[in-house]
Amino acid sequence: MADWADRPQPPERGGERETIEGFLDFQRASIVWKARGLSDELAAKPLLASITTVSGIIRHLADVERSWFRTDMDGEVDVPARWTEEDPDGEWRVSAADSLDGIIADYEAACQESRDVAARYDLDDVCRGNGQRFTLRWIELHMTEETARHLGHIDILRELLDGRTGE
């Protein structure tokens, strides 16, 4: 694993937006940091009764990033997603043939798309999609929670897969 200190650190004395986005970017980078070094086969290996895998979590997070920022915040229609009404768990379905590097690259692209959308709005701006229920602040804080929760899952899976631990 790369040095944990290579991840972007949230500011210790930043403003609200800088701090929120700093913590979100730290969690995003931690997802990638925790997954790097696994083989495609191990990243796709299910260890639980569910279909949860390291690769599946990262694909799920890519779809969730696009959904919250592009669909909900920006009001974009027809944003690609792997889940469907017929297969609500589509993004979780991976195999050893799925490249972890490709999955990570897609996740990193989705995170950049989210940053690009967020840059066009103020924290108090209300989203254009999803019934205009949420502000950018809410979405960014929710994504921090969602990403951190799944980072904990990856942390446990990684330890079970190859014994690697770390902050």
C-alpha positions in Angstrom: 0.0 0.0 0.0 1.1 3.5 -0.7 2.0 5.7 2.3 -1.2 6.8 4.0 0.2 10.3 4.3 0.0 10.7 0.5 -3.8 11.2 0.8 -5.0 14.9 0.8 -5.5 16.1 4.3 -8.5 18.2 5.3 -7.5 21.7 6.6 -7.2 22.0 10.3 -8.3 25.7 10.2 -10.3 26.0 7.0 -13.6 27.6 6.3 -16.8 25.5 6.2 -16.7 24.6 2.5 -13.0 23.9 2.4 -13.4 21.7 5.5 -16.4 19.8 4.2 -14.8 19.2 0.8 -11.4 18.4 2.5 -13.0 15.6 4.5 -14.9 14.2 1.6 -11.8 14.2 -0.6 -9.8 12.5 2.2 -12.5 9.7 2.4 -12.5 9.3 -1.4 -8.7 9.0 -1.5 -8.8 6.6 1.4 -11.1 4.3 -0.6 -8.5 4.1 -3.4 -5.6 3.8 -0.9 -7.2 0.9 0.8 -8.0 -1.0 -2.4 -4.7 -0.5 -4.2 -2.4 -3.6 -4.3 -5.2 -6.1 -4.4 -5.4 -8.4 -7.4 -8.5 -8.2 -9.6 -9.4 -11.7 -8.2 -9.1 -10.7 -4.5 -10.9 -7.4 -5.1 -13.8 -9.3 -6.6 -13.8 -12.1 -4.0 -17.0 -12.2 -1.9 -16.3 -13.0 1.8 -19.8 -12.3 3.1 -23.3 -13.8 2.6 -24.1 -10.7 0.5 -22.4 -9.9 -2.9 -20.3 -7.2 -1.2 -16.7 -7.1 -2.5 -14.0 -4.4 -2.6 -14.6 -3.9 -6.3 -18.3 -3.8 -5.9 -18.1 -1.2 -3.2 -16.0 1.1 -5.4 -18.3 0.6 -8.4 -21.3 1.4 -6.1 -19.6 4.6 -4.9 -18.9 5.7 -8.4 -22.6 5.3 -9.3 -23.6 7.1 -6.1 -21.3 10.0 -6.8 -22.8 10.4 -10.2 -26.3 10.1 -8.9 -26.1 12.6 -6.1 -24.0 15.2 -7.9 -24.9 15.0 -11.6 -28.5 13.7 -11.3 -29.7 15.3 -8.1 -27.5 18.4 -7.6 -27.2 19.4 -11.3 -30.5 18.0 -12.5 -28.8 16.1 -15.4 -30.9 13.3 -17.0 -29.8 10.0 -18.3 -26.7 9.8 -16.1 -25.3 6.3 -16.6 -25.8 3.9 -13.7 -25.2 0.2 -13.3 -28.3 -0.3 -11.2 -31.7 -0.7 -12.8 -35.2 -1.5 -11.7 -34.7 -5.1 -12.9 -31.3 -5.3 -11.2 -31.1 -2.8 -8.3 -27.7 -4.3 -7.2 -26.2 -4.1 -10.7 -23.2 -2.0 -9.6 -22.2 -4.6 -7.0 -21.9 -7.4 -9.5 -18.3 -7.9 -10.3 -16.0 -10.8 -11.2 -12.3 -11.5 -11.3 -12.4 -10.5 -15.0 -13.2 -6.9 -13.9 -10.1 -4.8 -13.6 -9.6 -3.2 -10.2 -7.5 -0.5 -11.9 -10.4 0.2 -14.3 -12.9 0.3 -11.5 -10.7 2.7 -9.5 -10.2 4.9 -12.6 -14.0 5.1 -13.1 -14.4 6.0 -9.4 -11.8 8.7 -9.6 -13.5 10.1 -12.8 -16.8 10.1 -11.0 -15.3 12.0 -8.0 -13.9 14.6 -10.4 -17.2 14.9 -12.1 -18.7 15.5 -8.6 -16.1 18.2 -7.8 -16.8 19.9 -11.1 -20.6 20.0 -10.4 -20.0 21.2 -6.8 -17.8 24.0 -7.9 -20.7 25.6 -9.8 -22.8 25.9 -6.6 -22.8 27.5 -3.2 -23.3 25.3 -0.1 -26.9 26.7 0.4 -27.9 26.1 -3.2 -30.8 23.7 -3.6 -30.4 20.8 -5.9 -32.1 20.9 -9.3 -33.2 17.2 -9.2 -34.7 14.9 -6.6 -37.7 17.2 -5.9 -35.3 20.0 -5.0 -35.1 18.6 -1.5 -31.4 19.0 -0.6 -28.7 21.6 -0.5 -25.1 21.1 -1.8 -24.0 21.1 1.9 -26.4 18.2 2.7 -25.2 16.2 -0.4 -21.5 16.7 0.4 -22.0 15.8 4.0 -24.1 12.7 3.0 -21.4 11.6 0.6 -18.8 12.0 3.3 -20.9 9.7 5.5 -21.6 7.2 2.7 -18.0 7.1 1.6 -16.6 6.7 5.2 -19.1 3.9 5.9 -18.0 2.0 2.9 -14.4 2.7 3.7 -15.0 0.8 6.9 -16.3 -2.1 4.9 -13.3 -2.1 2.6 -11.0 -1.9 5.7 -12.5 -5.1 7.1 -12.5 -6.9 3.7 -8.9 -5.9 3.1 -7.8 -7.4 6.4 -9.8 -10.6 5.7 -8.4 -10.8 2.2 -4.7 -10.4 2.8 -4.2 -9.3 6.4 -3.2 -5.7 5.5 -4.3 -3.1 8.0 -3.6 0.6 8.4 -5.2 3.9 9.3 
